[in-house]
């Protein structure tokens, strides 16, 4: 007896399907009526999982077909209960110019940010394994960035030309008024130093969980904003930071958030005089921010990153 459903594997190029880079299709036909019925299509996506200080990403190398998955699929993959689980999806594409690659970013909710510092470090690490020259250049939504591996195995990247747009943005939450620092480092940030009497006894994580969801939608930022909750150490040379990222929620680390916080601390004179390299301590671990000496210099982000695992995931399309 001929079964009515039969899977027929196809190891073919993915150029006919625009949703995502594929390595394999499994097409299930009704074998009693092949002329009319294709019951389902299963698509296998090959990926690598990276993390930088707990900020974790699904990395897909799509330079072969240069196709980008949809935001719906990216969000599904990022789900920690029913998908792979990640803060975002990083797709490595062919560059438009002379760079080594182009990086496209999806947040966990499917939105597209301009830039992701820790994501860039993960992409640089992935590219460096097959490259014989450094620094590597990567096109991003915030411009051309460079990255390289340090002698002690960390990954350092440029973050563009950060600017403090406003040192004192009014913020009203929970019947309390305070101020934040607005910073543009290729993507928008609002940095709040937890110095108010009502906040001093609370952990930065608690503040991020309580106020981050509301402040992400602050009326000043029509495209939403990343919100950092920070405290200076007693010597004013280091910063503790927790970031509530737009489109991802509270994360273990945020590279652009660390740079934005260091720039905000220097502009508001919270940072000790003469300090050009700042250790920013995030829940996932510390990063080093090298502050620009002039407006023509980019900020630098340095920290640990690693590949966690590789795999293939099956995606169903009815």
N, C-alpha and C positions, 0 to 999 in steps of 0.2 A: 504494500500500500504506500502511495506517495504522500509524504507529509505535506500539509497545506502551507506551513511556514518553513522556509529554509534560508539560512544565512549564507551569503556568498561573499567572501572577503575580496576586496580590491586594494592592492598596493599601488596606488596611482597618485599622480600629482594633484595638488589641492587647488589649482588655479580656477576650477569651475565653481568653487564654493567660496563666497565672499566673507563668511562669518569668522573663519579662523584658519590658522595654519594647520593642516592635517597631515598625519603620517599614515592613516589607514581608514578606509571606509568599510563597514559591514552593512551591506544592503540586504534587507529581508523581503523576499518576494512571496506572493501567493503563487506557488509553482503550478497550480491548476489553472491559472489565468494570468500568465506572465505578460500578456499584451496590455493589460489594463491596470494591474494593481502592484504598486510598490508600497508595502505596509509600513516600513520604517527605515531610517538611515541612522546608523551608529557611527560616530566620528571619534577617532582617537587622536588626542592632542598630546604631544610630547612636551614636557616642561622640566624646569629645574627650580628647586625651592632654595632661596637664599634668605639670609637674615643679617641685618646690621644692628647689633645691640638690641635684639628682640623685635625690631621693626622688620617684619617678614614679608616676602614678596614671591609671587609666582613669576618666573622669568621664562618667556617664550622667544626663541630665536626664529623670527619670520623673515630673515633676509633672503631665503630661497624664493618664496612666492610673494613676499612683501604685502601679505594680506593681514588685516587687523580684525580680531574678533569683535563682536558686538558688546555693548555695555551690559546687556542682559546676561550674556554668557560670563563676562568678567565678574559681575556681581555674584553670580551663582557659584563660580569657582572659589571666590573669597569667603563664602559662608563657612564658618568653622564647625557647624553641625552637619551640613549636608554636602559640603564641597571639600576642596583641598584645605582651605583655611589660609587667609593672608590679609595683610593690610592693603594690598593692591596687586595689580597685574602690570608687569613691565614687559612690553613687547619691543624687541630689538629689530629695527627695520633698516632697509638700505638708506643711506644718507641722501639728502638732496644735493649736497655739495661735496666738498673734499674731506669731510670728516670720516672717522672709522665706522660710525653707525649713527642711527637716529633712535631715540628712546621715546616711546609713547607710554603714558601712564594712565591707568584706570584706578581710581580709589575703590574701596570695598563696596561703595554704594553705586558704582558705575559712572560716577562723575569723573571729569578729566581735569586734573590740576596742571598748572604750567610747569611745575618743577617739584622734584623730590630728592633731597640731598642724600639720604641713606639709600634710596632706590638707585640713584646714580652710582653710588659706591659699589652696590651689588652688581650693576651692569658692567662697570669698569673691571671688577674682579673677574666676571665671566669672560669678558673680551680679552683680558690680559693673558689668560691661559693659552690662547691661540695666537697671540701677537708677539712679535719679536722686537717691537719698538715702543717706547714710551716717551712722552705722555700720550695717552689715547685721547682722541677728541670725539665728543658725542654731541649731536644736535638734540636740543630739548625745546620745549615750549617757551622757555625763558632765554633762549640763545645758545650759543656754542660753549660747551663746558669741556674742561680737560681733567684727566685723572691718571693716577699712577700708583704703583705699589711702593711703600716705604721699605727701608732696609730691615725694619723689625716686623714686616708682614702686615702692616695696616694698610688701609686704602685712603688716599688723599685725593680730594676733588676740589675744583674751583666752583664757586657758587654765584658767580656774577657780581654785579656792583650793587650792594645793598644800600638802601637809603632810609633814613628815618624821616618819614613824611610828616609826622606830627608827634611831638614829645608829650602831649597831654590831651588825650581823647577822653571826654566825659563818658563815664560808664555808670549806669544805674542798675543795680541788681538787689533783690531781696530788701527793698526799702533802704538801701544804702548807696551812697554815691562815692565813687573813686575815679581814678584816671588810669588810662593805659597808654602805651607807646605804640604808635602805628609804624610798622616797618614794611618796606617792600624789598624782598630779596629774590625777585622773580615770581614770587607768589605772596599773597597778603598775610600779614601777621599782626596780632594785637597782643602785646606783652604786658602783663599785670604783675607788679612786684607786690607780694603779699605782706605789706607793712601796716595795713589797717589794724586797729585794735581787735576787731572781731575776727580777723583772719590769722593773727599771729599764732594762735593755739591750734589751728587746724593744719592737717597735712596738706601738701600740695595736691596729692591724689584726690583727697576729699574735696578740695576746692574745684579741681577740674571736673570731677563727677557731678558736683552740685551746680556749678555755674557755666561749665563749658557748653552744654547743649543750647542754652539760651544765648550766650554771647557769640556762638558761631554765626547766629543770624542777626548780629548787631546791625541796626539800620544804616550805619555808615558804609557797610560793605554789601552791595547788592549781589555780589557773587559769593557771599559767605566769607568767613575768615578763619584762619588757624589761631587758636587762643592759647597763649603760654602763661603758666602760673609759676612765678620765679621767686627765689630768695637768694640774696647775696650771703656768702660766708663771712665770718667775722673779719677776716683779713681783706675782704673786698677784692679778692683775686680769683675767686671761683664762684660758680653759680649753680644752685640746685634748680631743676626745671622739670615740670610735667606739662605736656602739650595735649590739648584736645584738638585733634586735626579735623578739618572740614572733610566730610565724606568718609571718615574712618573712625571717628571717636577718639577716646583716649588711647594713646599708643605707648609702647615701651620706650620709644625714642623718636625724635624728629630732627633731622639734620638741619634743614632750613630754619626750623624753630630755634635750635641752639644758636645759629648764627644771628638770627633776628634778636634774640635775647641779649647776646654779647654786644651787638651794635646799640641796642637800647640802653644797656647799662653804661656804656661809654658816653653816649650822648647826654644822658641825665646825670652824669658825674657820680654814678654809684660805683663804677669800676675804679680801682686804685690807679693813680697816675703812673704813666709809663708802662702799663701792662698791655702788651700787644698780642699775646697768646693766652687764651682763656680756656680753662677746663670747665666744661659744662657737664654737670652730673645728672644724668637721666635715669629713670627706673631701670633701663636695660644696661646701663654702664656709662662711662665717661667718653666724651668726644673732646677734641681740641679744636678751637676756633682761632685761626690766625686772622686778626683784624687787618683790614687794608690800611696802609700808611697814607695813601692819597685816594682821591675819588676815582683815579684811573686804575686802581688795583682791585682785584677781586678778593673777596673773603675766601678762606680755605677751610675745609672741613676734613678732619682726620680721625679715623677710628677703626675699630675691628669690624670685619665682615667675613662671612663664610657661606659655603654651599652646604645645605642641610641634607638634601636628598634629590634624586631625579626620579621621574616616573612618567606614566602615561595615564590619561584619564579618558574615560568613555563618555561621550556626550550624545544624548539621544535627540534626534530631530524627527518629529512625526511628519 
